[in-house]
């Protein structure tokens, strides 16, 4: 239900009961069709969006019956709307690894953002919505732009809510089991190394996100296990108990063995050598699998995404 103030163009939208628990930014994206995520964040930061008359944050959770103030926004008319490039749509369509009535999962290619914003016109979610017009696709979680691998989207509101609850439960060790593959620079000791180090996120001028180990940060736990030695470096399996921004990358650097190809937290000289010797042109981090159960635990899922050819060939060249 929405009430419009004709004099200002402001809308007051009441949150339906079935949207209880939804993030404010995702709710706004539904009501501001075609708005880039960066604009939504700007509207929230400026205080133009309000929940029950009060300022809020983009990640605020809504409750059924809340009243959301949505300011007038000038968006492109439908005839002006741009669509994702055909090549991107074809690439993502080919990357779908699993689908049923509840979820869709793809092996996200490196270099494609999860969603648009910060100068990126289209991400996975915008492209898939363009591929599947009319389907209520929603992101369940995110992957860094440079990370490849399993990305899960919900096709039904009930699946989204259950998966979001499972993700939150992950803070208590009951969430989805996520397994990553990474090449770490140097010789990581044998066995499983656990990094239990709090992470603090900050945003630099220009909007770039940086994360560091800091006692004031959020609790974060990663487990690194060496699978193979390749060319003096360590091909590892990584399992995470928490899902912080850049968690594996920052924890690996904290160990003194950053992820190969990491331009933000890595070693410039090592990255240069790996590019020359093995053809590594991007971050060597891949979300290999995710395991969870829906319908109250009655329907188990184990979704795998094969290591991409560009990363496999790097391992082959390293011998």
C-alpha positions as CSV (number, residue, x, y, z in Angstrom):
1,X,0.0,0.0,0.0
2,X,1.4,3.4,-0.9
3,X,0.3,7.0,-0.2
4,X,1.7,9.7,-2.5
5,X,2.3,13.3,-1.6
6,X,1.4,14.9,-4.9
7,X,3.1,18.2,-4.1
8,X,6.5,16.7,-3.5
9,X,6.4,13.3,-5.3
10,X,7.3,11.5,-2.0
11,X,5.8,8.1,-1.5
12,X,5.0,6.4,1.8
13,X,5.1,2.7,1.3
14,X,3.8,0.2,3.9
15,X,6.0,-2.9,4.2
16,X,3.9,-6.1,3.5
17,X,4.1,-8.9,6.0
18,X,5.8,-11.2,3.6
19,X,8.7,-8.6,3.3
20,X,9.4,-8.8,7.1
21,X,13.1,-9.1,7.6
22,X,14.1,-7.7,4.2
23,X,17.0,-5.2,4.0
24,X,16.1,-1.6,3.2
25,X,18.3,-1.4,0.2
26,X,16.7,-4.4,-1.5
27,X,13.2,-3.1,-0.7
28,X,14.1,0.2,-2.3
29,X,15.5,-1.5,-5.4
30,X,12.1,-3.3,-5.9
31,X,10.3,0.1,-5.7
32,X,12.7,2.1,-7.7
33,X,12.9,0.0,-10.8
34,X,16.0,0.6,-12.8
35,X,17.7,2.7,-10.1
36,X,21.4,1.8,-9.7
37,X,22.4,0.6,-6.2
38,X,24.8,3.5,-5.8
39,X,21.8,5.9,-6.1
40,X,19.9,4.0,-3.5
41,X,22.8,4.1,-1.1
42,X,23.1,7.9,-1.7
43,X,19.4,8.5,-1.0
44,X,19.7,6.5,2.3
45,X,22.9,8.3,3.4
46,X,21.4,11.7,2.7
47,X,18.4,10.9,5.0
48,X,15.8,11.2,2.3
49,X,14.7,7.6,3.0
50,X,13.1,7.0,6.4
51,X,11.6,4.1,8.2
52,X,8.6,5.2,10.4
53,X,9.9,8.8,10.2
54,X,13.4,7.9,11.3
55,X,16.7,7.9,9.5
56,X,18.1,4.4,8.7
57,X,21.0,2.5,7.1
58,X,21.0,0.6,3.9
59,X,21.3,-2.7,5.7
60,X,18.5,-2.0,8.2
61,X,16.0,-4.8,8.4
62,X,12.3,-4.0,7.8
63,X,9.4,-5.3,9.7
64,X,5.9,-6.0,8.3
65,X,3.8,-2.8,8.8
66,X,6.8,-0.4,8.8
67,X,6.2,2.8,6.7
68,X,9.1,3.7,4.3
69,X,9.4,7.2,3.0
70,X,10.7,7.0,-0.7
71,X,11.7,10.3,-2.3
72,X,11.0,11.2,-5.9
73,X,13.7,9.9,-8.2
74,X,14.2,10.7,-11.9
75,X,14.9,7.4,-13.7
76,X,15.3,6.6,-17.3
77,X,12.0,6.0,-19.1
78,X,11.5,2.3,-20.2
79,X,12.4,3.2,-23.7
80,X,15.7,4.7,-22.5
81,X,16.7,1.8,-20.3
82,X,20.0,0.2,-21.1
83,X,20.4,-3.6,-21.1
84,X,23.5,-5.6,-20.1
85,X,25.8,-6.4,-23.1
86,X,24.8,-9.5,-25.0
87,X,28.2,-11.1,-24.4
88,X,27.8,-10.8,-20.6
89,X,24.3,-12.3,-20.8
90,X,25.5,-15.3,-22.8
91,X,28.4,-15.8,-20.4
92,X,26.2,-15.8,-17.4
93,X,23.6,-18.1,-19.0
94,X,26.4,-20.6,-19.7
95,X,27.7,-20.4,-16.2
96,X,24.5,-21.7,-14.5
97,X,25.4,-24.9,-12.7
98,X,22.2,-25.8,-10.9
99,X,18.5,-24.7,-10.8
100,X,15.3,-25.9,-9.3
101,X,12.0,-24.2,-8.3
102,X,13.6,-22.6,-5.2
103,X,17.1,-21.5,-6.2
104,X,19.5,-20.8,-9.1
105,X,23.2,-21.2,-8.7
106,X,26.0,-20.2,-11.1
107,X,29.7,-20.5,-11.4
108,X,30.3,-16.7,-11.4
109,X,33.1,-15.7,-13.7
110,X,35.9,-13.5,-12.2
111,X,35.6,-9.8,-13.2
112,X,31.8,-9.6,-13.0
113,X,30.4,-7.9,-9.9
114,X,27.6,-9.4,-7.9
115,X,25.5,-6.3,-8.4
116,X,25.9,-2.9,-10.1
117,X,27.0,0.3,-8.3
118,X,30.2,2.3,-7.8
119,X,30.6,2.9,-11.4
120,X,29.6,-0.6,-12.5
121,X,26.4,-0.5,-14.6
122,X,25.5,-4.2,-14.5
123,X,26.3,-7.0,-12.1
124,X,25.1,-10.6,-12.0
125,X,21.7,-9.8,-10.5
126,X,20.9,-7.1,-13.1
127,X,22.0,-9.4,-15.9
128,X,20.0,-12.4,-14.7
129,X,16.9,-10.3,-14.3
130,X,17.4,-9.1,-17.9
131,X,17.7,-12.8,-18.9
132,X,14.7,-13.8,-16.8
133,X,12.3,-10.9,-16.9
134,X,9.4,-11.3,-14.5
135,X,11.2,-13.9,-12.3
136,X,11.6,-12.7,-8.7
137,X,15.3,-13.4,-8.5
138,X,17.1,-12.2,-5.3
139,X,20.8,-12.5,-4.2
140,X,21.3,-14.7,-1.2
141,X,24.9,-13.7,-0.7
142,X,27.8,-12.0,-2.5
143,X,31.2,-12.7,-3.9
144,X,33.9,-10.2,-4.5
145,X,34.1,-9.0,-8.1
146,X,37.5,-10.8,-8.7
147,X,36.5,-14.0,-7.0
148,X,34.9,-16.8,-9.2
149,X,32.7,-19.6,-8.1
150,X,29.4,-20.6,-6.6
151,X,26.8,-17.8,-6.2
152,X,23.3,-18.6,-5.1
153,X,20.1,-16.7,-5.9
154,X,16.6,-17.4,-4.6
155,X,13.7,-17.8,-7.0
156,X,11.1,-17.8,-4.2
157,X,10.6,-15.5,-1.3
158,X,10.4,-18.4,1.1
159,X,13.7,-19.8,-0.1
160,X,15.3,-16.4,0.3
161,X,14.1,-15.9,3.8
162,X,15.3,-19.4,4.9
163,X,18.7,-19.0,3.2
164,X,19.2,-15.6,4.8
165,X,18.3,-17.1,8.2
166,X,20.9,-19.9,7.6
167,X,23.5,-17.3,6.6
168,X,22.9,-15.4,9.9
169,X,23.1,-18.7,11.8
170,X,26.5,-19.2,10.3
171,X,27.8,-16.9,13.0
172,X,27.0,-19.7,15.4
173,X,28.5,-22.5,13.2
174,X,25.2,-23.7,11.8
175,X,25.2,-21.9,8.5
176,X,26.0,-23.1,5.0
177,X,29.4,-24.8,4.6
178,X,31.4,-22.8,2.2
179,X,34.6,-24.3,0.6
180,X,37.1,-22.2,-1.4
181,X,40.2,-23.0,-3.3
182,X,43.1,-20.5,-3.3
183,X,46.8,-20.3,-4.3
184,X,48.7,-18.7,-1.4
185,X,52.1,-17.1,-2.0
186,X,55.0,-19.1,-0.4
187,X,55.2,-22.3,1.6
188,X,52.3,-22.5,4.0
189,X,52.9,-25.0,6.9
190,X,51.3,-28.5,6.6
191,X,48.1,-29.3,8.4
192,X,45.2,-26.9,9.0
193,X,46.0,-23.4,10.0
194,X,43.1,-21.5,11.7
195,X,43.1,-17.7,11.6
196,X,40.8,-16.3,14.3
197,X,41.3,-12.6,13.8
198,X,38.6,-9.8,14.0
199,X,38.1,-7.8,10.8
200,X,37.3,-4.1,10.6
201,X,35.9,-2.6,7.3
202,X,36.5,1.0,6.2
203,X,35.7,2.9,3.1
204,X,38.4,5.1,1.6
205,X,37.8,8.4,-0.3
206,X,36.4,7.4,-3.6
207,X,34.4,4.6,-2.2
208,X,37.1,1.8,-2.2
209,X,36.5,-0.7,0.6
210,X,39.5,-1.8,2.7
211,X,39.5,-4.4,5.5
212,X,42.2,-4.9,8.2
213,X,42.7,-7.1,11.2
214,X,41.7,-5.0,14.2
215,X,40.6,-5.8,17.8
216,X,37.6,-3.5,17.2
217,X,36.4,-5.5,14.2
218,X,33.9,-8.3,13.9
219,X,34.9,-11.9,14.9
220,X,36.1,-13.8,11.8
221,X,37.4,-17.3,11.4
222,X,39.1,-19.0,8.5
223,X,40.7,-22.5,8.1
224,X,43.5,-23.0,5.6
225,X,44.6,-26.5,4.5
226,X,47.4,-27.2,2.0
227,X,46.3,-29.5,-0.8
228,X,49.4,-29.3,-3.0
229,X,52.7,-27.5,-3.4
230,X,53.1,-25.8,-6.8
231,X,56.2,-23.9,-7.8
232,X,57.1,-22.9,-4.3
233,X,53.5,-21.8,-3.6
234,X,50.6,-23.4,-1.7
235,X,47.4,-24.6,-3.3
236,X,44.9,-24.6,-0.4
237,X,41.4,-25.4,0.6
238,X,39.8,-22.7,2.7
239,X,36.7,-23.1,4.8
240,X,35.2,-20.1,6.5
241,X,32.9,-19.9,9.6
242,X,32.0,-16.2,9.0
243,X,31.4,-14.3,5.8
244,X,33.1,-11.0,6.2
245,X,34.1,-8.7,3.3
246,X,37.5,-9.8,1.9
247,X,37.8,-12.2,4.8
248,X,40.0,-14.9,3.1
249,X,42.2,-12.3,1.4
250,X,42.9,-10.4,4.6
251,X,43.4,-13.5,6.7
252,X,45.8,-15.0,4.2
253,X,47.8,-11.7,4.2
254,X,47.7,-11.8,8.0
255,X,49.3,-15.3,7.8
256,X,52.1,-13.8,5.7
257,X,50.9,-15.8,2.7
258,X,48.6,-13.6,0.6
259,X,46.4,-14.9,-2.1
260,X,48.2,-15.0,-5.4
261,X,47.1,-12.2,-7.8
262,X,45.6,-10.1,-5.0
263,X,46.3,-6.5,-6.0
264,X,44.9,-5.0,-2.9
265,X,46.3,-7.1,0.0
266,X,49.0,-9.1,-1.9
267,X,52.7,-8.9,-2.8
268,X,53.3,-6.9,-5.9
269,X,56.6,-8.7,-6.8
270,X,55.1,-12.2,-6.3
271,X,52.1,-11.3,-8.4
272,X,54.4,-10.0,-11.2
273,X,56.5,-13.2,-11.2
274,X,53.3,-15.4,-11.3
275,X,52.0,-13.4,-14.2
276,X,55.2,-13.9,-16.1
277,X,55.9,-17.5,-15.2
278,X,52.4,-19.0,-15.0
279,X,50.1,-16.5,-16.8
280,X,48.2,-15.5,-13.7
281,X,46.1,-12.5,-14.6
282,X,43.7,-12.3,-11.7
283,X,43.0,-13.2,-8.1
284,X,43.5,-16.9,-7.5
285,X,40.4,-17.4,-5.3
286,X,37.5,-19.6,-6.2
287,X,34.3,-20.5,-4.3
288,X,34.3,-24.2,-5.0
289,X,31.2,-25.4,-3.2
290,X,28.4,-24.5,-0.8
291,X,26.3,-27.0,1.3
292,X,23.0,-26.3,3.1
293,X,19.5,-27.6,3.6
294,X,16.1,-26.0,3.0
295,X,12.6,-26.9,4.1
296,X,13.7,-27.1,7.7
297,X,16.6,-29.4,6.9
298,X,14.6,-31.8,4.8
299,X,16.0,-30.8,1.5
300,X,19.9,-30.9,1.4
301,X,21.9,-29.2,-1.3
302,X,25.6,-29.6,-2.3
303,X,26.4,-27.3,-5.2
304,X,29.9,-27.5,-6.8
305,X,31.6,-25.1,-9.2
306,X,34.6,-26.5,-11.1
307,X,37.9,-24.6,-11.0
308,X,38.0,-22.3,-14.1
309,X,40.3,-23.1,-16.9
310,X,42.4,-20.0,-16.4
311,X,43.2,-21.1,-12.8
312,X,43.8,-24.7,-13.7
313,X,46.3,-23.7,-16.4
314,X,48.2,-21.6,-13.8
315,X,48.6,-24.7,-11.6
316,X,49.7,-26.8,-14.6
317,X,52.4,-24.2,-15.6
318,X,53.7,-24.1,-12.0
319,X,54.1,-27.9,-12.1
